[in-house]
């Protein structure tokens, strides 16, 4: 069991590293593209490789209860988080947006207790709250006080965490990559008209072509943030426990800072790594704290992953 938890933590960490570039890349895109077009457009484009992969693997259609769960996943990770976080990036820096994003692991743990009936111990809750407090304290002293854009990030985090937790619960039945693929495919028909209208409106208002860096950033948030990153993330949450593995996301702000320094030349002070070390301690303590696992789901083989 411990080996499975460790593998889940490692997969979760891979997902977090991929997600850590989402806000910086989104900020580049929204310099030229409307936030809603970016948020919904990336999901519609990602639905193409998702559908191709499902067809190639000859996956069976999800059941009706699973479709309802996929709708919740879509609300969180395909609509709410991409749209509201992109809107926030119009008014706050990526590093500042990471302030509120640092609260997401705590929200995921709350949803895990509600939806998946995981029962974290008091020690786990203490480490989760401490880790969130450290992240927020770091972001506040590094980026100043809260701004209006932080309210948009708060909405993104609150609803996005619901999509994380529900997707991880569903991944125990379907598999991690199947969840994000089906969520993208199920939501795609509802995105075609709004994305088409927004793209036409953008072209009419700004007929000049998009810069190469905008296309590259959009490509990243489409293929990695909206698609590939969830393969590792949902699999890790399902394997290691939603509440426990979700705490790895506390490290995301520090990966974001490191990548910002590497790719965008931003300065990262020595105190950043001290805060990061403190967060790592809370993640380790959280991993050691007791979390009563959720009841086992129905076998995967009986549900969705047989090839025809």
Secondary structure, 3 states (H helix, E strand, C coil): CHHHHHHHHHHHHHHHHHHCCHHHHHHHHCCCCCHHHHHHHHHHHHHHHHHHHHHHHCECCCCHHHHHHHHHHHHHHHHHHHHHHHHHCCCCCHHHHHHHHCCHHHHHHHHHHHHCCCEECHHHHHHHHHHHHHHHHHHHHHHCCCCHHHHHHHHHHHHHHHHHHHHHHHHHHHCHHHHHHHHHHHHHHHHHHHHHHHHHHHHHHCCCCCCHHHHHHHHHHHHHHHHHHHHHHHHHHHHHCHHHHHHHHHHHHHHHHHHHHHHHCCCCCHHHHHHHHHHHHHHHHHHHCCEECCCCCCCHHHCCCCEC
